[in-house]
Amino acid sequence: YTVDTDSLPKEIDVVIQAGQDQQKNINTNTVRAYIDLSQINAEDEFTLLIQTTVNASGASVQKSTPSQVTVTSEKLVSKKIPVSYVLSGTAGEGYYISNPVLESSSITISGGQSIIRQITHGVIDINVDGLVSSTVSSYEVRLLDVSDNEVDSSHIVGEIPTVIASIRVSGLKTVALDESDM
């Protein structure tokens, strides 16, 4: 299962009781807040306690706000999607570009079922502007839905694989023809 972490608080307020001598040892490195996700065992909404600890002798956590958080879990799924390319720009003067060759025509992505369901394909953007020699490069994949709208990739679990494309650049040569050759 996966949980959308966007709904989790980025900060919490913590009240700590400590003697004056111990207060100097309390800082962001000695206070820890976490949520135990091991209770999540189904697609559902869960209210979880925010566990707060302080690692300083003679100090104890009295209160944290918020003290709990509600999260929604969903099934973690993987999906193989096709990848294509979009060319932009023009090769350098006197050169032309052959169609790029992709090392892989598909990638596998993982994430929550509701997000992965929206993604139908991926595309890499290849800018060939001014290119005068052949090249092999790695490109980031943009994830798209059925209407070619970009899907927010921040909810993808792990890294989105890149795709390597080989681009062959050839020179143009002008040859004069004699009318008698025709």
N, C-alpha and C positions, 0 to 999 in steps of 0.2 A: 504494500500500500504506500501511497505518497500523500504528503500534506503540503498544502500551499503555505509557504512561510511568509508570504506578503501580509497575512492577517495577524502575524505575531507582533507583539510590541517590540520596538527597537530599544526602548529604555524602560526601566522601572525605578520607582523610588524605594529605597531601603532605609529602615530605621534600625540602627545598631546601638546596642548598649555596651559601653566600654569605659574603663577608668581613664583618667586624663593621660596617664603614662602610655596606655595602649592605643589611644586615638591616633598618634603619629604613625602607627603601623598599619592603619586602615586606609586603603586606596583601591583604585579599580583593579589592581592585580591581586588583592586579597579577598575581594567580594565576587561571588560567582552565582549566577542565576541560570537555571536550566529547566527543561521540561522532559519528563520521562515519557517517551513515545512508545515504550514497549506495551502499553495498554491498548494500543490501536491494533485491532484484529479483524476489522470489517470496514466496509464502506459505510460511513456513518459520521455523525457529529459527536465530538467528544469534548467534555469540559475537563481540563487538566490543571493540576496545581503547578504553580511556578515554584520550584524548589530554590531556596536562597540560602547560601552558606557564607560564612566569613572565616578566613583562615588567619586569625590573629589571636594570640593567647589572651584569655580573659575577656574576649569580645563575643557577643551573641546577637543574632538577628532577632529583632522584636516584631517587625512588621515589614511587609513589602506590598507595594501597590503598583499595578494590580497583583492580586494573589493567585489568580487563575486566568486561564485563557480558553476560549472555545475554538476548536479546529475541526475542519471537515477533511476526512480522508477519502481517497478514491483509489480504485484499482490502478496499479502500475502496469503499463503495457508497452510493448515494443512494436515497431512497424517499419517495414522496408518501403522506402519511397524512391521513385525515379528522380534523377537529377539531369537537368539540361543546362544549356548555357545561353547567354545573351551577349552578343558582341557590340561594342561601342567604339567609336573613333575610326581613324583611317591610318593605314600603314604609312610609313615614311614615303616621301616622293620617290617614285621609281621602284616601289616594292608592292607585293600583294600578299595577302594572308590566305593560307589554305584553311579549311574548316578545322577547328581545334579537335583534338582527340582526347577524350576524357579517360583517365585511368580506370575510373569506376562510373558506371551509369546509374548507380543507386547507393543509398546510405541507409543505415538503420538508426532510428531515433527512439528514445524512451521517455516516458512521462506519464502524467495522469491521463486517464482515458478520455476525459472531456476535451483536453487540448490536442492529444494525438489524433483523435477522431477528425478534427478540423483540417489537419495537414494532409494534402493530397500529393504534393510534389515539392521538389527543391530546384533552385536555379543558382548558378554562379554567374557573376558579372565579370566579363573579360574586356578590359580596355586595351585596345591595340594602337591607340593614338601614337603616331610617330615611330612605331616599331620598325626596325630595319634588320633584325636578326632573329632567328628562331629561338624559342624559349620554352622552358618547362617550369611551371609555377604551381603553387598550391593556392586554392581559392576557398573562401568561406562560402557556405551554402546558406542562401536565404530560404526560409520555409514559407510555402504558399498554400492557400486554400483553393478550393475548386474555382473560385472567381479570380484567381491570381492576386489576391490581397495577401500582404505579408502577415504572418502569424507571429505573435510575441514569443520569442524563443527563450525568454527568461524562465519559463516553467518546464523546460526540457531538462531531464535528469542527465547529468554528465555533460561532456562536451559534444557539440555537434561536429561530426567528422568533416574534415575539409576534403576537397576533391582536387587531384592533380590534373592539369591540362597541358598538353603539348601543343604548341602553336608553331607551325612551319611558315617561315617568311622566305619568299623567293623574289629575286630581282626581275624587273621587266626589261626586255630588250626590244628596241625598235629596229626593225629591219626594213630597209627601203626595197620596194618591189619595182622591177622594171616592167613596163607594159608588155614587152615581148615575152615575159615569163608567164603571162596569163593566158 
